[in-house]
Amino acid sequence: MARESLSYNFLKTINKNTVLLPDPAFQLDKVELPLPEKFIEGNTIGINVSPLIIGCENSNGITIKNYKKLIEWILENTDCNIVLIPHVVIDNNDDREPLKLLYDMYKYSNRIILIGDHNCEEIKGYISRCRFFIGARTHATIAAYSTKVPTLVVGYSVKAKGIAQDIFGAYDNYVVPVQNLKDENDLSNSFKWIYDNELKIKNHLEEMMDDYKSKSLLMKNEIDKLDGRD
C-alpha cells in the first residue's frame, strides 16, 4: 500500500497488487488544549524543523539559516505570532533541539513561543489552530493538511512531493526539498507564495479534504482481503 501517487506509480511496476490510499494519519483525531499566551488562534504561524532534514542538507548550516530568515520575514512583514512545534523527540532525532536554538534567537521579539512535548492528537490540536504551517515532519504536515491549514513542506524524500501532488495536483510551490536549499532566502521566498495565495489554498482544502481523508478508511477493505475475509 502506497500513501501517495509518485511512490505508487513506481511500486506498481514491481508489484501489480500495490494499492494507493491516503496515509491513515489523515484520520487522526485532534485534542484542543488551552492555548499558551501569545498563541493567537487563526493568526499564529506554526513552524517545525527536524534534525532529519538538517542531516539531508547539501550545504552545511543552510537549513537553520533559511528558518532564521523565514522567522525574520514573518516578524517584519506580518502581524502574526509564531509557534515552534516539535513533533519527534527521540534521542539523536529531537525536534526540540533546533527549535530551541531558533526560539532563543527570537524570544525577545515577544511574538514567538515554543511548546513542549505532547502526544500526536494534542500536537494536531495546536497545528489545527494555526493560520499557516511550515513543517519538516511528514505527519506534522498531514496534521495541517487534514485540518485545512495552508502548508509549506520542507521535504527530504519523494513522499512530500507525492502527498502534495495528490492534494493540489502539483507539488511546485507547496514543497521545498531541503536538498535544494542554496540561498538563505529560499524558504522565506517559498512561504511568500503560500502567504499570498492563502485564500486560494484554504478554499481548495475546504472543498476536497473531507473526501480525500475518507479514502483512507478503505484501507480496512484491503486488509480484509489479505486476511481472507472478503
Number of C-alpha atoms within 10 A of each C-alpha: 17 18 18 23 21 18 18 18 14 12 16 15 10 9 10 8 10 16 17 19 21 23 19 16 16 23 17 14 12 18 15 14 11 9 13 12 9 15 22 18 15 14 16 22 25 27 25 24 27 23 19 16 18 20 15 16 18 14 14 11 12 21 27 17 17 21 23 19 17 23 19 14 16 18 17 10 8 10 11 21 24 27 26 25 26 27 25 21 15 9 7 9 13 17 24 25 16 18 25 16 11 20 21 12 11 16 13 9 11 10 18 24 22 20 16 12 15 15 11 18 16 16 22 25 20 25 29 24 23 26 24 27 30 27 26 29 23 19 17 25 27 26 27 28 24 21 21 24 26 25 28 26 28 28 23 23 14 13 17 24 24 21 25 24 18 16 17 15 10 14 17 12 15 24 26 22 20 25 19 15 19 15 12 18 18 20 26 19 16 18 25 15 13 21 18 10 12 17 12 12 19 17 12 15 20 15 12 13 16 15 10 16 19 14 16 18 15 12 17 10 12 15 13 11 11 10 9 7 9 9
